[in-house]
Amino acid sequence: MQLAHYLGLLHAAEHGLAEAFGEVADAHRDDVDVFHLCHRLAEQCEAHSERLAPFAARYGEQADDEPERLHSAIFQSGRSGPLALLRDLQDLYLMAAECDLAWTVIGQAAQGARDSELLEVVHACEAETAMQMKWARSRIKEAAPQALVVA
């Protein structure tokens, strides 16, 4: 069974996304909505990671550095200003999309394995991840004119 690979990938991706939300919050603390919501979403990602623990114990978990490579390749810390916020939001969206796809894959495996407990966790966390992506896309739409036309 290869589920251990995706459990490891998703665990690392959720942890990386939590760190990225925290970094964006701290880098853009002047944008109060970004600051507070990114901290809340970071906590949500950590909770997702914790909810995977029983299934990692059940199926195993293979450590994978793919999410870390994605994080280090696309996420540049220390940026500031309107264009930096736009880029940071785009990076968050891409990292959340990776989590979203991994939840989908694990959900399919949970159906195949007839693991209703895992499927319940997938549905809950997948819905929250979708909301994270919707928030990022919405905030990107709001930030784009300011960053690209006005600035």
C-alpha positions, -999 to +999 in steps of 0.1 A: +000+000+000+014+034-011-008+055+012+021+061+035+038+081+008+008+105+004+003+107+041+039+119+045+036+143+016+004+158+030+017+160+065+048+179+053+027+201+029+003+211+057+031+219+080+049+240+053+016+258+045+012+266+082+047+281+083+041+301+051+008+315+065+027+326+096+055+342+075+030+361+054+012+373+085+044+386+100+056+402+068+023+420+062+013+429+098+002+464+086-026+447+066-047+438+097-069+413+079-040+395+063-022+394+097-050+380+117-065+356+091-031+342+081-024+334+118-058+317+120-052+297+088-018+286+101-034+272+131-060+254+109-031+238+089-014+226+120-047+211+131-050+193+097-015+179+103-024+167+138-056+150+125-034+129+101-014+114+130-037+084+138-037+075+101+001+078+098+003+054+128-022+030+111-008+031+075+027+044+080+042+077+068+071+081+044+089+114+049+092+134+017+110+166+010+088+176-020+067+201-001+098+217+014+113+220-020+081+237-032+081+260-002+117+271-007+114+274-044+084+297-045+082+314-012+105+343-007+106+358+028+114+394+035+093+409+008+072+440+015+048+463-002+018+458-024+036+437-051+051+415-024+017+409-008+004+399-042+033+374-047+029+361-012-008+355-017-001+337-050+025+315-032+000+306-005-026+297-031-001+274-048+009+257-016-028+253-006-035+238-040-009+212-034-026+203-001-060+202-018-048+177-044-032+155-018-065+155+002-082+144-030-058+116-035-060+104+001-098+107-001-098+083-031-075+059-012-098+061+019-128+051-003-108+022-018-097+011+016-132+016+031-117+037+058-147+058+070-127+075+097-100+087+073-127+097+048-144+119+075-111+137+082-105+142+045-139+157+039-135+182+068-099+192+060-105+193+023-134+217+028-112+240+050-084+239+025-108+249-003-118+279+018-081+288+023-078+288-015-109+308-020-097+334+005-063+337-012-079+341-046-103+367-033-075+386-016-054+384-047-082+400-067-084+427-041-046+433-041-039+431-078-052+465-089-033+483-061-001+464-067-001+464-105-019+497-115-018+522-087+017+515-073 
